[in-house]
Amino acid sequence: MPKPSAIPTPAALAKAVPHPAVPTAPALITTDHSASAAYGRVDDNGTVFVRTKEGEQEVGSYPGASNEQALTYFARKYDELFASAVLLEQRLAQPEVPSKDVAEGLKTLTAQVTDATVVGDLDALAAKLDEIQSGIASKRKVEQQHRAEARAAATAERERIVAEAEAIAGQPESRIQWKTSGARMRELLDEWKAHQRASVRLERDTESSLWTRFSSARNGFDKARRSHFAGLDAAHADAKSAKERLVAEAEALASSTDWAATAGAFKRLMDEWRRAGRASRSDDDKLWARFKAAQDSFFAAKDEVVAAEEEQYRGNLEVKEALLVEAEAILPVTDLEKAKSQLRTIQDKWDAAGKVPRADMDRVEKAMRRVEQTVRDAEDRKWKSSNPEVAARAKAMVDQLERAVADLEDDLAKAEASGNAGKVKKAREALEARQVWLDQARAGVAEFGG
């Protein structure tokens, strides 16, 4: 007589396939197995049978036990199998449990059910396993869709990384900010590696194609950067050489006392310095410190000399301000010859007085120029008034205007006699204009004593 065979409990079955925590087995595992036991019977020899839709099947026997105990034993084994199926169905409903894990669990349970000697509703258990199998197929489709969506999103993200890298590499060299762009290229590489470590994998061809583009963009950028900085190093070297020459020249001029010429030379050197471009930061700073020290040394010495001279010139300023008082007393010019004589004397003293402080030079020189100009203007007016040729032209103009006025007076008289208001107005306006010109011409003749 066969002995009762051991069968894995639901807990043991769940442990066989790793999975997240799941609810405990349902209430099917109870001490009451009468519902399942109803599907079996025990014959007179103690043999246990189970009823199915295809008929009865012999299950086994339980020596030394009552009929009820034997049925309960085999019914309990069935209930444990069914509970395992329910537990597997619950795992199938959990989104985080992969269909692969559930399928492995179903494979194990199906093998156990095939070899099981149990009493219960075997048809219901078979139907439950079919439902689980169908659910696994549906879940696979959903997982495939999710994987496709995740792969599309990952592909789009890699496309973004590649496109940004290509945009950085494709900038005109004159507009690239090398430090910022280089840092961003390194960040994009880190992002690419992070995506490679992620669970979502791209199709091999797609990933290979994107990596080729990404690598090409990075290599192109690195090549352009190396070329740029190589050119920059050459330019820095040229600038350094040019500025070393300028520093040497500036240091040679630092002790010069030829103030005007050397100040002009330093201006020229500064213009050349600006055109020389930039050397490396450290070289540029050191060379500029030397250049400026030489320049400052020269101009500090020059300023000391100028300051001493300015102090000496203050006495000259007092003399010239006193001469200005004398010069301005000549005005207004009433006696031209006397004014010219006084002015010549003042001018001789002015020239002999020497330089004045730079801050006062413009003010006193302009004041003297105004007096000199006033005297010259008076002399010009006198010459014009005594010029026979000019006087003759002025008298001829007066004669011509007098004849024109006489003719216009006749025209006005005739217009008034005709009673034509329009002609009267036109003749009067013409007469008034010529009369104004005549008055001005007579005033000019009067200046010549005519």
HELIX and SHEET records of a PDB file:
HELIX    1   1 PRO A   10  ALA A   16  1                                   7    
HELIX    2   2 SER A   34  ALA A   37  1                                   4    
HELIX    3   3 ASN A   67  ALA A   93  1                                  27    
HELIX    4   4 SER A   99  ASP A  115  1                                  17    
HELIX    5   5 LEU A  122  ALA A  169  1                                  48    
HELIX    6   6 GLU A  173  ARG A  175  5                                   3    
HELIX    7   7 TRP A  178  ARG A  197  1                                  20    
HELIX    8   8 ARG A  204  LEU A  253  1                                  50    
HELIX    9   9 TRP A  259  ARG A  275  1                                  17    
HELIX   10  10 ARG A  281  GLU A  328  1                                  48    
HELIX   11  11 LEU A  336  ALA A  353  1                                  18    
HELIX   12  12 ARG A  358  SER A  385  1                                  28    
HELIX   13  13 PRO A  388  SER A  418  1                                  31    
HELIX   14  14 ALA A  421  GLU A  447  1                                  27    
SHEET    1   A 3 GLY A  40  VAL A  42  0                                        
SHEET    2   A 3 THR A  47  THR A  52 -1                                        
SHEET    3   A 3 GLY A  55  SER A  61 -1                                        
END                                                                             
